[in-house]
Amino acid sequence: MKDHNLAIILLAGALLLFSSCQDLFTTSAFEFLQRDPSDLSLSQQIVYAENALASGDEGAIQSAYEAIGDSLADDPNDAGLNSLYADLAIEVSGVSEAVSDLMGVASEGNLDDQQALADELNDQLGDYDYSAVSEAQSSLETSRDNGGEVTQDQYAMVAVGMLMDVANSNGQDINNINDTNDNPVEVFLDDSIADLDSRGEDTSVLDELKALTDSI
């Protein structure tokens, strides 16, 4: 391990949760979420999924994740569906909750206490659904390859999930992440930055994540 603790990298991802704009969630949208999305048309499923994400309702997000996943089987290369599915998958994985917890530690004045940041996640690293992180990664790449415009926030949240997966595989210790020449996180970040650069989009968050992973 070099100069930076992996928890600091995750904290950079946590900032995304608080900088992103949230959609307005209305009472009528809540009522819509009481329906079974598997019984809805595809266009209705998309609205359901967007409302579920805006609401933060775990049950609705899980239902939307399953319904959109089934619909993707009929059109696996649809850029929009893959982008939406990736957002649902990262929520189902628990990664956004993890970085929210980390942000809470930082807000309590422990930002400079790297061990406090690490301890916040170490005991929970085995509790997240990393298969959902992998699905989110694959869906973003499919969306991008089929003309979708993946956002920096989407790329960053998946990168954070991938970093947590690596840490979990290395003894469930956020301080243990091996530096390898074919690190999949670094490859993912390089490809993501290249995509955003090609569209003239901001890459500042991914650049920071990349710089921090390079220092590990």
N, C-alpha and C positions, 0 to 999 in steps of 0.2 A: 504494500500500500504506500502511495506517495503522499502528497500534501493534503489531499481532500478526502473527507469522509463521505461515503456514499449517501448518508443521510442529507448532506448539504445538496447533493444532486437532486434528491427527491424533493427537497424543499423548493428548488427552482420549479419543479413541476407543480407543486402545491399552489404556487402563486397564480397559476392559470385558472384555478377554480374561482379565485376571487377577482380576476380581471375580466373574465368572460361575462358577456351580457346574458341575463336570464330572460327567457320568454315569459310574457305575462300569462299567468295561469288563472283561469276563470272558473266560476262555479259550474257553468255549463260543460266545461272541459272535464271537470271532476265527475260529473254525471255520465259523460261519455265513457270514462274509464271503467265504469261498472259493467260494461259489456264485455263479452268474450271475443277477443280480436280474431280468433280462428274462424268465427262466423261472419266476419266482415269482408268486404271487397278489398282488393289490394290498396286502392286509393284511401279507403277508410282505415286500413291497417296503418298506413303511413301517418295519417293524422293522429291515430291512437298512439303510435310510438312517439311522435313528437310531443304530444301532451303528457305522456308518461314520463319522458325525460324532463320536461319542464316542471312536473309535479314532484319528482323525486320519490314517488311511490314505488317501493321495491317490488311489490307484487305485480303492479301494472307493468313495470319495466321488464320483469321476468317473462310475463305473458307476451309482451310485445317482442321481446328477444326471440322467443320460440316461434311466434307467428311469422315474423319477418324472415327468420331462418328457413322456415318451411317454404315461404314464397320465393326465396332466393334459389331454391332447388329447381324452380321452373325457369329462372332467368339468372344464372349464376354470374353473368358478366355485367349486370345492370349497375352502372356507376353510382347512381343515387341510392339504390337499395343497399349496396355494399357500404357506402359511407354511413348510412343510418344504422345499419347492423353493427358497424364498428363502434359507434357511439353507445349502442345498447350493450354490446359485449364488454366494453371497458367499465360500464356501470355494474354489470353482473359480476365481473371479476372481483370487485371490491377495491380496486386500485384508487379510484377517486375518493373513497372513504378513508383509505390509508393516508393519502396525502393531506386530506382535511385534518386528520388526527395529528399529523406532523406539524401542520400549520398552527394547531392549537398549542402544541408544546412551544413553538417559537414565539407565539403571542404572549406566553407566560414569562418571557424574558430569558428563555433557555437557548436562544439562537446560537450563542457562542459556546454552549456546552454540547459538544459533538456527541459525547456519550449519552446524554439525556435524549438527544434526537435518535440515536441508534437504539437505545433501550425501548423507546416508544414503539418501534416496529419489530424488533427482533422476536418477541414472544408471539407475534401475530403472522410472521412471514409464511408459516405453513398453512394459514387459514384462507388464503386467497385462491381464486380459480384461475390458474395460469393458462389453462386450456382456452379460456375465454380471451385472455390477453393475446394468445397466438391467433385466435380467430379474428380478433380486431386488427392485428397486424396484417394478416392475409387479406382481409376485406379492404383495408385502406390501399394496399398495393394493387388489388384488383380494380378498385375504383379509379386509382391513378392511371393504371394501364389502359383503361377504357374511357379516358377523357374526363374523368371526374377531377374536380379541383379540391384536393384535400387541404385542410387548413393547418396552420402551424400548431394550433392547440391540439388538434387530433393527433398529429404526429408526436407531439411532446408527451401526451398522456400515455400513448402506447409505449414510447421509449421508456418512460418511468416504470411501467408495468414489466417491461422486458428486463430492466435493471433489477427489479425486485425478484423476478424469477431466477436470475443468475445468483443473486445473494442467497435465495432460498435453497438453491442447489448446492451451494458451498457452505453447508453446515448451519443453515438458517441464521447466519450472522451477517448483518448488513456491512460489517467491516471486511468481510472476506469475499472479494470478487477478483478473480484471476484476470490478469492482463494477457490476452492471447492475440496472435496476429489475425485470427479470423473471428474476432469478437462480433457476434451477430448484432449487438446493439450499435456498435460503431458503424457497421455496414448499413444498418437501417437509418441511422442518423445521416450518414453521407448521402444516401439516396434521397432522403427526405429534403435535405438542404438543397440538393441539386434540383429537385422538382420545384421547390419554392423559388429558387434563383431564376429558373427558366421562365417563371411567370412574373418576375419582378416583385415577389412578395417578401415581406419581412421574415428574416430568419434569426432574429436576435436571441430568442429563447433557445432554439435548437443549437445555435452557435455556442451558447453558454453551456448547455448540456454536453456538447461535443468536447469543449475545452476541459470540462471537469472530468469526463470519462477518459480523455487522453492523459490526464494527470494521475490516474489510478495505477 
